[in-house]
């Protein structure tokens, strides 16, 4: 899809593009933050999740422990996932903690063919109602309001 929202028929995704993706936010302007971290900060500001977990998956045990100790996950951003096995393991671990308002963000979904295949498998999960692929990040929504499963690739 176009990164400006043209041609997007989903009101939720259109709102995401206009209010989150294209929003010039204070995080990217005031700090030395890459555009993907700024996008996540913009999502936090826009959706105001109660339970936020931002973890560097490079230290797998620490990240798993932190996720396992959470009662629920409203927004999870996993950075520096090493391989598809780790991505699949993190996804299955966090699935026990999601609700209809949860947002999961995984970094590196296109870093190799195995990660891309894992991303495709994650998208097929019945609980996942909407996915947005902005190349470096894969974003999952579990909204029950979303009657039909939809997958978007958006230039960012």
C-alpha positions in Angstrom: 0.0 0.0 0.0 0.9 3.6 -0.4 2.6 5.1 2.6 0.2 8.0 2.5 -3.0 6.0 2.9 -4.3 6.3 -0.7 -6.3 3.2 -1.7 -6.5 1.7 1.8 -10.1 0.7 2.5 -9.7 -0.4 6.1 -10.6 2.6 8.3 -8.4 1.2 11.1 -5.3 0.9 8.8 -6.0 4.3 7.2 -6.1 5.8 10.7 -2.8 4.0 11.5 -1.2 5.4 8.4 -2.4 9.0 8.9 -2.2 9.2 12.7 0.8 7.0 13.5 3.0 6.2 10.5 3.0 9.6 8.9 2.8 11.6 12.1 5.9 13.8 12.7 6.6 13.0 16.3 8.8 14.5 19.0 10.8 11.3 19.4 12.5 11.4 16.1 13.0 15.2 16.2 14.4 15.6 19.7 16.5 12.5 20.1 18.8 10.5 17.9 16.2 7.8 17.3 15.9 5.7 14.2 12.6 5.9 12.4 11.4 2.4 13.5 11.9 3.2 17.2 10.1 6.5 16.6 7.3 4.6 15.0 6.9 2.4 18.0 7.0 5.5 20.3 4.3 7.0 18.1 2.2 3.8 18.4 2.5 4.0 22.2 1.4 7.6 22.2 -1.5 6.9 19.9 -2.9 3.6 21.3 -1.9 4.3 25.0 -1.4 0.6 26.0 -1.4 -0.2 29.7 1.2 -2.9 29.6 4.3 -2.1 27.5 7.3 -4.4 27.0 10.2 -3.3 24.8 12.9 -6.0 24.9 16.2 -6.6 23.1 15.8 -10.3 22.0 19.6 -10.6 21.7 19.6 -11.7 25.3 17.0 -14.4 24.8 16.8 -15.7 28.4 16.3 -12.2 29.8 13.6 -11.4 27.2 11.8 -14.7 27.8 11.8 -14.2 31.6 10.4 -10.7 31.3 7.7 -11.8 28.9 6.8 -14.9 31.1 6.5 -12.7 34.2 4.0 -10.3 32.5 0.3 -10.9 33.4 -0.8 -9.6 30.0 0.8 -7.8 27.0 -0.8 -4.8 25.4 2.2 -3.8 23.4 5.4 -5.9 22.9 8.3 -4.7 20.8 11.0 -7.3 20.3 14.2 -6.0 18.8 17.3 -7.9 17.4 15.7 -11.3 17.0 18.5 -13.6 16.0 16.7 -16.3 13.9 13.4 -17.8 12.9 13.5 -20.3 15.8 13.7 -17.5 18.3 11.0 -15.5 16.6 8.7 -18.5 16.6 9.5 -19.2 20.3 8.8 -15.6 21.3 5.6 -15.5 19.4 4.3 -18.7 21.0 5.3 -17.5 24.5 3.6 -14.2 24.2 0.4 -15.6 22.6 -0.6 -16.8 26.1 -0.6 -13.1 27.3 -2.4 -11.3 24.4 -5.9 -9.8 24.3 -8.0 -8.2 21.7 -6.2 -4.9 22.1 -2.7 -6.4 22.0 -0.1 -5.2 19.6 3.0 -7.2 18.9 6.0 -5.8 16.9 8.8 -8.0 15.7 12.0 -6.6 14.3 13.9 -8.2 11.4 11.1 -10.2 9.7 12.8 -9.9 6.3 16.5 -10.4 7.4 16.6 -13.8 5.7 14.3 -16.4 4.0 13.8 -18.4 7.3 12.6 -15.2 9.1 10.3 -14.4 6.2 8.8 -17.9 6.3 8.3 -17.7 10.0 6.6 -14.3 9.5 4.2 -15.9 7.0 3.4 -18.7 9.5 2.7 -16.1 12.2 0.4 -14.2 9.9 -1.7 -17.4 9.5 -2.4 -17.8 13.2 -6.2 -17.7 13.8 -5.9 -15.1 16.6 -4.0 -12.6 14.4 -6.6 -10.5 12.7 -4.5 -7.8 11.1 -0.8 -7.5 10.1 1.2 -4.5 8.9 4.6 -5.1 7.3 6.8 -2.0 7.2 9.8 -4.1 6.0 12.0 -4.0 9.1 9.1 -4.4 11.5 6.1 -6.8 11.4 3.1 -5.5 13.4 0.3 -7.8 14.6 -3.1 -6.8 15.9 -5.7 -9.1 17.5 -8.8 -6.9 17.1 -12.0 -8.9 17.2 -13.7 -5.9 15.5 -11.7 -7.0 12.4 -14.1 -9.4 10.8 -11.8 -10.5 8.0 -8.1 -11.3 8.4 -6.1 -8.7 6.5 -2.4 -8.3 5.8 -0.9 -5.0 4.6 2.6 -4.1 3.3 3.1 -0.4 3.6 6.0 1.6 2.4 7.7 3.5 5.2 
